[in-house]
Amino acid sequence: MINIAIDGYSACGKSTLAKAIASELDYRFIDTGAMYRAVTLYFIRQGVSLGVADEVAKSLGEIDIDFANVEGRNHTFLNGEDVEDEIRGMAVGQMVSPVAAISAVRRYIVPQQKKMGLKGGVVMDGRDIGTVVFPNAELKIFVTADMDIRVKRRLSELLEQGKQVTEAEVRANLLERDHIDSTRADSPLKQAEDAILLDNSKLSFQEFIDRGIALAKEKLNG
């Protein structure tokens, strides 16, 4: 079994592709974004000041993140509580990039992610999987898409979840996250040199999934 790293910007389809490949290969899917979102939710609830190192360190020591299958979906649990729906809201979405940029947070999460891939058979998506978490992954895919497409997709997702949000708010959030993710000092978002670029701007849902699965099977059979 191999490890597959899928990186890219928000709302490009990374998690959708990762889930599909994992399902096709019967591999384990790890949503690293959910891990950072769970930490962010805890910080919000506790009123943690991101610039106060002691507060951040203390809170990280109080956090336990786990995943479980709930009615066929991968759900995120924070200290035993199912927070899957709450971590997908705009409140968390607006804070997750600043939280993920904190070195102490990454030092807390990245070792856990590395451990998950020790035995192979993992499909993991995020911002630094191919460059930091799994630098030796047998297959690396970097997903991209035009901003207008990303805004429409994220807006649709949020509205389907019953979230009250405007297109302008979604666009501003994605632009801000892109900037923070790409310029942070600790493991910024960038395409690994050996990653395959997959542009999801003009592909249908099925075309996008089929291309990703084909890349995975080609690597396995090659």
Residue pairs with C-beta under 8 A, 6 or more apart in sequence:
1 27
1 119
1 120
1 121
2 120
2 121
2 137
2 138
2 139
2 219
2 220
3 117
3 120
3 121
3 122
3 123
3 124
3 134
3 136
3 137
3 138
3 139
4 18
4 21
4 27
4 122
4 123
4 124
4 137
4 138
4 139
4 140
4 141
4 216
4 219
5 124
5 125
5 129
5 130
5 133
5 134
5 137
5 139
5 140
5 141
5 192
5 195
6 14
6 17
6 18
6 21
6 123
6 124
6 125
6 126
6 129
6 130
6 140
6 141
6 142
6 143
6 212
7 14
7 125
7 126
7 127
7 128
7 129
7 130
7 131
7 140
7 141
7 142
7 143
7 189
7 191
7 192
7 195
8 14
8 125
8 127
8 142
8 143
8 144
8 189
9 143
9 144
9 145
9 150
9 174
9 177
9 178
9 181
9 189
10 150
10 154
10 174
10 177
10 178
10 181
11 145
11 150
11 151
11 153
11 154
11 157
11 174
12 143
12 144
12 145
12 150
12 200
13 143
13 145
13 153
13 200
13 208
14 33
14 125
14 126
14 143
15 31
15 33
15 125
16 205
16 208
16 209
17 125
17 141
17 143
17 198
17 208
17 209
17 212
18 29
18 31
18 123
18 124
18 125
19 29
19 74
19 123
20 209
20 212
20 213
21 27
21 123
21 212
21 213
21 216
22 28
22 29
22 123
23 29
24 213
24 216
24 217
25 121
25 123
25 216
25 220
27 121
27 122
27 123
28 116
28 121
28 122
28 123
29 74
29 122
29 123
29 124
30 67
30 113
30 116
30 117
30 122
30 123
30 124
30 125
31 67
31 74
31 76
31 125
32 109
32 113
32 124
32 125
32 126
32 127
32 129
32 133
33 96
33 125
33 126
34 67
34 76
34 84
34 87
35 65
35 76
35 109
35 112
35 113
36 96
36 99
36 100
36 105
36 109
37 76
37 87
37 88
37 92
37 93
37 96
38 63
38 65
38 76
38 78
38 83
38 87
39 60
39 63
39 65
39 99
39 105
39 108
39 109
40 87
40 92
40 95
40 96
40 99
40 100
41 78
41 83
41 86
41 87
41 92
42 48
42 59
42 62
42 63
42 78
42 79
43 50
43 56
43 59
43 95
43 99
44 91
44 92
44 95
46 59
48 55
48 56
48 59
49 55
50 56
50 98
50 99
50 102
53 104
56 102
56 104
56 105
57 104
60 104
60 105
60 108
62 79
63 78
63 79
63 108
64 78
64 79
64 80
65 76
65 77
65 78
65 112
66 76
66 77
66 80
67 74
67 75
67 76
67 77
68 74
68 75
68 77
69 75
70 82
70 84
73 84
75 82
75 84
76 82
76 83
76 84
76 87
77 83
78 87
85 161
86 92
88 157
88 158
88 161
89 158
89 161
89 163
90 158
90 163
90 165
90 169
90 173
93 173
93 177
94 173
94 176
96 177
97 176
97 177
97 180
97 181
97 184
98 180
99 105
100 106
100 127
100 181
100 184
101 180
101 181
101 184
101 185
101 186
102 186
103 185
103 186
106 186
106 187
110 128
110 132
110 133
110 187
113 124
113 126
113 129
113 133
114 133
114 134
116 122
116 124
117 124
117 133
117 134
117 137
124 133
124 134
126 133
127 181
127 187
127 188
127 189
128 187
128 188
128 189
129 137
129 140
130 137
130 140
130 142
130 191
130 192
130 194
130 195
131 187
131 190
131 192
132 187
134 140
135 192
138 219
139 196
139 215
139 216
139 219
140 192
140 194
140 195
140 196
141 195
141 196
141 198
141 212
141 215
142 191
142 192
142 195
142 196
142 197
142 198
143 198
143 200
144 197
144 198
144 199
144 200
144 201
145 153
145 199
145 200
145 201
146 201
147 171
147 174
147 175
149 200
149 201
150 174
151 167
151 170
151 171
151 174
154 170
154 174
155 165
155 167
155 170
158 165
158 170
159 165
181 188
181 189
182 188
182 189
182 190
191 197
196 215
198 208
198 211
198 212
198 215
200 208
203 211
